[in-house]
């Protein structure tokens, strides 16, 4: 199976990325978001070191993903409770 490696540029640095679940457009969009956040750090916080910018942005995106995962887990738990409730109601209806 051939690798699906995509090359994007962030802060004029070419970065080769392979994410099987995403295509070029999605990866390029993520690279644009990373670069925009790095630019914001430089302008608003005065962070000039690109490594520090990259690490800060990586942590920010990881935190957002973690928070979304927690929220999705909570939603899944709510859905499970609802489904269990519906199942018990159906069983009660069938028994009567």
C-alpha positions as CSV (number, residue, x, y, z in Angstrom):
1,X,0.0,0.0,0.0
2,X,1.4,3.4,-1.0
3,X,1.8,6.0,1.6
4,X,-0.3,9.1,1.3
5,X,2.2,11.7,2.4
6,X,1.3,15.4,2.1
7,X,3.8,18.3,2.3
8,X,2.5,21.5,3.7
9,X,4.3,24.7,4.7
10,X,4.1,26.3,8.1
11,X,6.1,29.5,8.6
12,X,7.9,28.7,5.3
13,X,9.1,25.4,6.7
14,X,8.0,22.3,4.6
15,X,6.4,19.6,6.8
16,X,5.6,16.1,5.5
17,X,2.5,14.7,7.1
18,X,0.8,11.4,6.8
19,X,-2.7,11.2,8.3
20,X,-4.6,8.3,6.6
21,X,-8.0,9.6,7.7
22,X,-7.5,13.0,6.1
23,X,-6.9,14.3,2.6
24,X,-4.7,17.1,1.3
25,X,-7.4,19.8,1.7
26,X,-8.0,18.9,5.4
27,X,-4.3,18.7,6.2
28,X,-3.6,22.0,4.5
29,X,-6.5,23.6,6.4
30,X,-5.0,22.3,9.7
31,X,-1.6,23.7,8.7
32,X,-3.2,27.1,8.0
33,X,-4.9,27.0,11.4
34,X,-1.5,26.2,13.1
35,X,0.3,28.9,11.3
36,X,-2.4,31.5,12.1
37,X,-2.2,30.5,15.8
38,X,1.6,30.8,15.7
39,X,1.2,34.2,14.2
40,X,-1.2,35.3,16.9
41,X,1.2,34.2,19.6
42,X,4.0,36.2,17.9
43,X,1.8,39.3,17.6
44,X,-0.2,39.3,20.8
45,X,2.2,37.6,23.2
46,X,5.5,38.6,21.6
47,X,6.7,35.0,21.3
48,X,9.4,35.0,18.6
49,X,10.8,31.5,19.0
50,X,9.1,29.3,16.4
51,X,9.7,26.2,18.4
52,X,8.0,27.7,21.5
53,X,5.2,28.8,19.2
54,X,4.8,25.4,17.7
55,X,4.8,23.7,21.1
56,X,2.3,26.1,22.5
57,X,0.0,25.6,19.5
58,X,0.4,21.8,19.8
59,X,-0.7,22.0,23.4
60,X,-3.6,24.3,22.6
61,X,-4.9,22.0,19.9
62,X,-4.4,18.9,22.1
63,X,-6.3,20.6,24.9
64,X,-9.2,21.4,22.5
65,X,-9.2,17.8,21.3
66,X,-9.2,16.6,24.9
67,X,-12.1,18.9,25.9
68,X,-14.1,17.7,22.9
69,X,-13.4,14.1,23.7
70,X,-14.6,14.7,27.3
71,X,-17.7,16.4,26.0
72,X,-18.4,13.7,23.4
73,X,-18.0,11.1,26.2
74,X,-20.6,12.9,28.3
75,X,-23.0,13.0,25.3
76,X,-22.4,9.3,24.7
77,X,-23.2,8.6,28.4
78,X,-26.4,10.6,28.1
79,X,-27.4,8.7,24.9
80,X,-26.7,5.4,26.6
81,X,-28.9,6.4,29.6
82,X,-31.7,7.4,27.2
83,X,-31.4,4.2,25.3
84,X,-31.4,2.1,28.5
85,X,-34.5,4.0,29.6
86,X,-36.3,3.4,26.3
87,X,-35.3,-0.3,26.4
88,X,-36.8,-0.7,29.9
89,X,-40.0,1.1,28.8
90,X,-40.3,-1.2,25.8
91,X,-39.8,-4.2,27.9
92,X,-42.4,-3.0,30.4
93,X,-44.9,-2.4,27.5
94,X,-44.2,-5.8,26.1
95,X,-44.7,-7.5,29.5
96,X,-48.1,-5.9,30.0
